[in-house]
Structure formats: structure tokens, C-alpha cells
Amino acid sequence: MTFYNLNEIIGWIGGALFSICALPQVIHTWKTKDTKGLSMLFLIIWFVGEILSFFYVISKDIITNIFHFPLYLNYSLNIILIFYLFYAKIKYK
């Protein structure tokens, strides 16, 4: 196994872990319909941070022609989870 392969495996594992770190909150919110502990400001800051970071990584990857697919997974899934939390925060007030 080369360093590149090991690095890719580590990247995919890290991306997957970051992608699912919001799942416990999403599952709790889905089951209980309780969003009192969720700050809308937190969700907005998190969302903007994910979007800006995703844009940065994609634009940098296009320039360098080196693509970081684990990060794409991370940002994409986090954005989907954040959308659900936004939806729940508004619906279950």
C-alpha cells in the first residue's frame, strides 16, 4: 500500500465521520420533534461555513486539478443534514 492510498483511505474515513457527526442531532430532532436546544444562529453560521468551505475546496481543486472527493461527501451530507435541521426548527417551533 502506498502513502497515497493510505492517505485516501484516511481521507474517506475522516470525511465519512464528519458527514455523520450531525446524525445524532438529526435523529433526536426527528424522533422528538424538539428543536428548543437548536440555535438558529448556530445553524446559519454552520450552513454558511459549509457552503464557503465547499466552494473553496471545489475552486481550489479545479485550479490544481487535484480532487478531494472525501471532502465533497462531507460538505454535501452536512448541507443536507443542516437543511433538515432548518426545516425542523421552523416546523416544530
C-alpha positions in Angstrom: 0.0 0.0 0.0 1.4 3.4 -1.0 1.3 6.6 1.1 -1.2 8.0 -1.5 -3.6 5.0 -1.0 -3.3 5.2 2.8 -3.9 8.9 2.7 -7.1 8.4 0.5 -8.4 5.8 3.0 -7.8 8.2 5.9 -9.5 11.0 4.0 -12.5 8.9 3.2 -12.8 7.7 6.8 -12.4 11.3 8.1 -14.9 12.6 5.6 -17.4 9.9 6.5 -17.1 10.6 10.2 -17.5 14.4 9.7 -20.5 13.7 7.5 -22.3 11.6 10.1 -21.4 13.7 13.2 -24.7 15.6 12.9 -26.8 12.4 12.6 -27.4 12.0 16.4 -28.9 15.5 16.5 -31.0 14.9 13.3 -32.3 11.6 14.7 -33.1 13.1 18.1 -34.9 16.0 16.4 -36.8 13.7 14.1 -37.9 11.4 16.9 -38.8 14.0 19.5 -39.7 17.0 17.2 -37.9 19.1 19.8 -35.8 21.9 18.4 -35.6 24.1 21.5 -32.0 23.3 22.0 -31.1 24.2 18.4 -29.9 27.8 17.9 -31.0 29.3 14.6 -27.8 31.4 14.6 -25.7 28.3 15.0 -27.5 26.6 12.1 -27.0 29.7 9.9 -23.3 30.1 10.8 -22.7 26.3 10.3 -24.5 26.4 6.9 -22.6 29.4 5.6 -19.3 27.9 6.8 -20.1 24.6 5.0 -21.1 26.5 1.7 -18.0 28.7 1.8 -15.6 25.9 2.6 -17.2 23.7 -0.1 -16.8 26.5 -2.7 -13.2 27.0 -1.7 -12.3 23.3 -2.0 -14.0 22.9 -5.3 -12.4 26.1 -6.8 -9.0 25.1 -5.5 -9.4 21.6 -6.9 -10.4 22.9 -10.3 -7.3 25.2 -10.3 -4.9 22.4 -9.1 -6.6 19.5 -10.9 -6.4 17.5 -7.7 -9.9 16.5 -6.4 -10.8 15.8 -2.8 -13.8 13.6 -3.1 -14.0 12.8 0.7 -14.5 16.5 1.3 -17.2 16.6 -1.3 -19.0 13.8 0.6 -18.6 15.7 3.9 -19.9 19.0 2.7 -22.7 17.5 0.7 -24.1 15.4 3.5 -23.6 18.1 6.1 -25.6 20.6 3.9 -28.4 18.1 3.6 -28.5 17.5 7.3 -28.4 21.2 8.0 -31.4 21.7 5.6 -33.4 19.1 7.6 -32.5 20.9 10.9 -33.6 24.3 9.4 -36.8 22.6 8.3 -37.4 21.1 11.7 -36.6 24.3 13.5 -39.2 26.2 11.5 -41.8 23.4 11.5 -41.6 22.3 15.2 -41.5 25.7 16.9 
